[in-house]
Amino acid sequence: MKKILVAGAGHGGLVAAIHLAKNGHDVTVVEQKAREDMGHDWHDWLEYSAFDGAGIARPPESLTRKAVLQGFLNPSGTVELRHGYNETAVIMDRKDLIAYLLQLADDAGVHLRFETEIVSPLLKGTAVRGLIVRTGDALTALEGDLLIDSAGMNSPVRTRLPAVFGIDNTINRRSVFHVWRAYYENTDGAVNDPPYTIHLFHCNRPGIDWAITEKDYVDILVGKFSQSGELTQTDVDEALAAFRKTYPYIGETIVRGGSFEDIPISRMLPLIVADGYAAVGDSAGMTVPLNGSGIILSMNAGKILADTVNAIDGPCTKAALWPYEYEYFMKHGKDLVMIDIIKTLFTYVKGEDIDYLTEKKILTSDQLSVADSGSLNLSAQYILNLIVTGVPLLKLVPAAVRCFKTLPLVPFVCGAIPKDFDEEKVRRWIKRYRAL
């Protein structure tokens, strides 16, 4: 039996905790928030297969509802690209999802410790040996055989690991999305067609906004790529004014939400394991770079991590934990590299470039919604088509040249990740991965 600490009650960390506790390990989850404050005050799109892949029971159908039709609108409003969700896609309240996972953790015998600040990792040489936490004014050292970092994009664990660990402390600036999201009353019960419309570079702001119309409310998100600066209240007010011209039934009353958040839109970090340490979820860069959604990825990763740890007979060294990184990368991470490069192009272009690309049918709904597909496996033909159709973009945005030069290399670099851990081979692969 191993003593395992989970920093942060994230989706992936909770799934790992559930499986590890069921297998007889002593598992403690440390979370700074109160239990009743867990989860963002909004809904998310996911699939029942996320629970199947994570090896946990599906939630009651009463907690979910069917997803809706999606569409994309270019900046000038001249082109609308429609995209339907998979038949199995559902909508679930984020608070309900976290509450469900926490209940499963309770049932599995996981020790849940809320309202405890995570200060830093507890280190011994080049190994992680636990957590330094604060409760009130008191600092306490919690020791364990393994620390699972599920504390998010700005994890106080990962960001405080010394450089010798080789794990990225920060998320690249082009991989952060500033958002504001709120649900407004729907004053006359109207539903747009399609109900879920994503506005590209809305109000000429480098980013993505959306309006999702339901009979009782309108879900509004205003987003801005971080390299263009912080998202301000002025940005939000301007977007809302424009939305109300398009959707006049958006009321003044906020039904729920109404907060600013930073969302990672990154590829997987190149190294997510060390002696006594493994990252999961946002802390490991496990998001879909085009939309920031990482719930399914994180839950699947939690199961892979638990299976890896359950198979370890001895210390949780970097070599022993490497199969977790390798399996997750081969199942999910490698395909997200391509999506990350597509996302990077969006951080270089302007609104008029998006108009040109959509009006000339260079940028299509298939490319914009590739992250929503049931499988993220991108074929060689898809990559070739992306390169060929993207040629006109190079004349518009010279900075995009490097991105397109990188595309053909992605399958070769991603396929070269060492299956068996070798310090030098892993170091060389990470260097190539970072260069993509």
Beta strands, then each sheet from edge to edge (+ up, - down):
strand 1: 3-7
strand 2: 26-30
strand 3: 43-47
strand 4: 64-66
strand 5: 70-73
strand 6: 80-83
strand 7: 89-93
strand 8: 111-113
strand 9: 117-124
strand 10: 127-135
strand 11: 138-143
strand 12: 146-149
strand 13: 176-186
strand 14: 196-200
strand 15: 208-213
strand 16: 217-225
strand 17: 250-264
strand 18: 273-274
strand 19: 277-279
sheet 1: 8+ 2+ 1+ 12+ 19+ 18-
sheet 2: 3+ 7- 4+
sheet 3: 6+ 5- 14- 15+ 16- 13+ 17-
sheet 4: 9+ 10- 11+
end
